[in-house]
Amino acid sequence: MISLTFIGIILGVSIIAGIIGALLGLGGGIIIIPALTLLLGVDIRYAIGASVISVIATSSGAAATYIRDRITNVRIGMFLEIATTTGAILGAYLAGLIHARYLYLIFALVLGYSTLALFRRRNVELASDAVPHPLAKKFKLFGTYYDPALQQEVNYTSSSVPSGFLVMLGAGIISGLLGIGSGVFKVLAMDMFMKLPMKVSTATSNFMIGVTAAASAGVYFSRGYINPAIAGPVALGVVLGTTVGTHLMLRLRNATLRKIFLPVLLYISLEMLLKGIGR
């Protein structure tokens, strides 16, 4: 029998997860899974199932607002989904061939370097060195949106499209190999390599992770890993948090979002490092 206190804690944690997921485009798994397993003692399988639900709820809740306000770039998202989907298939194939410990160590180093690079760009509001790549012109990987924080119309384009595509391919491989969310890599690819505004990166990532999570939800459901007593409060809390997060994101500056993203990135890199060394 699940107590009301237990449900209340799940609801509170999920609201926080929804806010962070909407702000940073990472989904709620980074908070939901540790909270359910370490704080509440939930079996990891049911925690992952609830995490999938949280990602879908985050994406669904944020997507409508961000698309309405033209912050999500659907064309860029669908273009990059080609890479992440291909990578996920490749990762699933390689899963039995490569020891996960070494992968965690490699990706911990990659994220550590990315944290340092992002720290150096923490005060950048809009990239001044964004040079349109020929592929950006060919596939129309650019856009415009009104930024309430800056009180101006922001025009942007994509730089280094091949680099961003390769990082997205790597994000898909990571997801397939390690069974972890790859939202952090998606945001990094768009913000650091393609030089998109941070708001566009997080909003488009929110759109993309929902597509990925929806594809895997059926698998977890068929295996019985989605417990309604856990997934229900998670979905409700995440939707409430997402509502708050979307309104916050529209009013924050790109540089502020980047500073919020930094400690989350550092946490994930340290978590991967600890898994890599067996702790």
Secondary structure, 3 states (H helix, E strand, C coil): CCCHHHHHHHHHHHHHHHHHHHHHCCCCHHHHHHHHHHHCCCCHHHHHHHHHHHHHHHHHHHHHHHHHCCCCCHHHHHHHHHHHHHHHHHHHHHCCCCCHHHHHHHHHHHHHHHHHHHHHCCCCCCCCCCCCCHHHHHCCCEEEEEECCCCEEEEEECCCHHHHHHHHHHHHHHHHHHCCCCHHHHHHHHHHHCCCCHHHHHHHHHHHHHHHHHHHHHHHHHCCCCCHHHHHHHHHHHHHHHHHHHHHHHHCCHHHHHHHHHHHHHHHHHHHHHHHCCC
